[in-house]
């Protein structure tokens, strides 16, 4: 009886944590999206605009998780939230791919963007922590959508690195193709993660006892990773 109560209390704590980190993620990405899209439009940077749109996708993804966990029984909304996350990934990939092709074709000429470089560097600091916190919480709770959303946030870290490299190569060496190449990296990663989110390949439940060291974690046999 006591164990059931503790488990229920722990579940409530984990749900509150997810709602909190999702709120922070939404706020951060709204600012990031506005700055990146505006700076990308000024510099004609496909990678920077794509990065900004990825932030928009992250907002949609986080909103889907927030909507799910606003319900009394979040598990019932799990599959719908995963579908929303997957579709947002695919939409991002299509747009960024088209923009990158235009850049390769010479229809866009990306310019130096100090704002974009600073934004990418700052994102490399913030995003890993938010991703780790939500992923750890989501895995313990057994929520595929929360883990999928954390992977979306982690992608932002990878894309920040790709964006930073592309912008620096363009600024320092004048390699305009580096911007389009970084944009294509964003598109490829988005497609892969979209497929995983659609299939629900996002998590495996990790019991509280395993995290506290009371017993070893079992293998992924809860059906969540199918």
N, C-alpha and C positions, 0 to 999 in steps of 0.2 A: 504493500500500500504506500509506504514511504517512498520507495523507488519510483513508483509511478508519478507521485506528486513532484519529486525532484526533476524527473525527466520532463514533465509538463512545464515546470517553471523554467527549466533550461531552454526549452523550445521557445518560450515567450521572449526570453532574453535575446536569443539568436535572431528572432524575427525583428525585434526592435533595432538590433545592430544593423541588420540588412537595410531596414528603412532609413537609418541614419546615414550609412555610407552611400546609399543610392541618392539621397538628397544632396550630399556634398558633391557627388560625381556629376549630378545634373547641373548644379550651380557652376562648377568649374568648367564643364564642357560648353555651357552656353557662352561664357566669356571667351573661351578658347576658339569656339566656332566663329564668333563675330570678328575677333582679331585676325584669325587666319584667313577667312574669306575676303575681308577687306584688304589685307596686306597682299594676298595672292592676286586679287583683281588689279591692284596698283602695279604689281611687279609682273603681271601676266604669267604667274607661276602655276603650272598644272599641279605640281606636287603640293604646294601650299594651299591651293583651293581644295584639292582632294583631302588634305589633312583637316581642313576646316569642316568639310562635309562629313568626314569620319567622326568628328566631334558631334555633329548633328545626329548621326546614326547612334552614337553613344548615348545621347540624350533620349532618343526614342527607345533604345534598349533599356536604359535605366528606368524610364517612365513605365515600360511594360512590366518590369519587376516591381516597381512601386505600386502599380495597379494590382498586380497579383497579390502582394502582401498586405493590401488594404482590406482584403476579404477575410472573413472569419475563418475560412478554410482555404488557404492559399494553394494547396495541392490541386484543387479542382481547376485552377486557372493556369497551371503549369504549362500544359501543351500549347495553349493559345499564346502565352508569353514567349515561348520558344519560337513559334512560327513568326511572330512579329520581329523578333531579333534576327531570324534568318533572312526574312525578306528585306530588312533594312541593310543587311550585309550585301545582298545581291544588288540592290539599287545603287549602293555606293560603288561597287565594282564596275558596273556598267558606265556610270558617269565618269569615273576616273579614267577608265580605259579609253573612252572617246576623247577626253581632254588630252591624254598622253599622246595619242595618235596624231592629234592636231599639232602638238608640239614637235613631234618627230618630223612631221610634214613641213615644218617651217612656218606654219600659220600663226604660231605664237612664239614670241621671243622673250623668254624669262629674263628679268633683270635682277640686280642685287637687292636683297631684302634683309636689312638688319633686324627689322621687327620679327620677320619669320625665323631668323636664326635664334633670336632671344627666346621666342615662344617655344621652339622645338627643344631648346636646352632646358627651359623651365619645366616643360612637360615630362622630360626624362627624370626629373626629380620627384614630381608629384604622383604621376600615374602608377609607378610600381607599388607604392605603399597602398593606395586605394584598391588596386587589383588583389594584392596579397590578402588584405583584410577581408574583402568580400568573398574571395575564393575559400579561405579557411572557414569562414562562418557558413557559407553555403554548403560546403562538403560535410561539415558536422551536422547541419540541419537536414542534409539529403535533398537539397533543392537544385535540380538541373538548371533551372532558369537563372538562379543567382550565380552559379558557377559559370554559365555561358556568358552572363553579363560581365563577370570578372575577367573572362578571357577577352571580351571586347575591350575592356579597359587596358588589359595587358598588351593587346594589339597596338593600342595608342602609344605604348612605350616603344615597341619595335618601329612603328611608323615615325615616331619622333626622331629616332636614330637615323632612319633612312632619309627622312626629310632634312635633317641637319647636315648629313653628308652631301646630299644633292645640292643644297643651297650653298654650302661652303665650297664645293667644287666649282659651282657656277660663279661664285663671287671671286674666288682666288685665282682659278685657272681659266675662267671663261668657258667652261664646258657646259654649254646650254643643254646638251642631251642628258646630262646627269639629272636634271630636274624631271624630265619625262620618265627616265629610268626609275627614279624614286617613286613616281606616281604609279608605274606598273607594279612595283613591289607592293604598294598599298592595295591594288586591285586583286592581285593573286592571293594575298593573305586574306582579304575580305571574302573571296569566293570559298576558300577552304573552310574558314570558320562559319560561313553561312551554311554550308553543307552539314557540318557537325551539329550546329544548333538545330537545323531542321530534323535531323535524325535523333536528336536528344542525346548525343554523345558528349555529355558534359560533366558527369560527376559519379561518385561512388560514395555512399554514406559512410562516414567515419564516426563511430559512436563516441560519446563523451568519455567513456572509460578508456578507450584507446588513446585519446588525446592526453589524458591525465596520467597515462602510464600504468593504469590498473590492470590492463591486459593488452595483448597484441591486437593490432587491427586485422580483420579478416580480409580475404580477397574481395574483388568487386563482383559480387554475385547477387546484388539486390535488384537487378534489372534496369537500373538507372542508366547504365552505360551501353545498353543495346542500341 
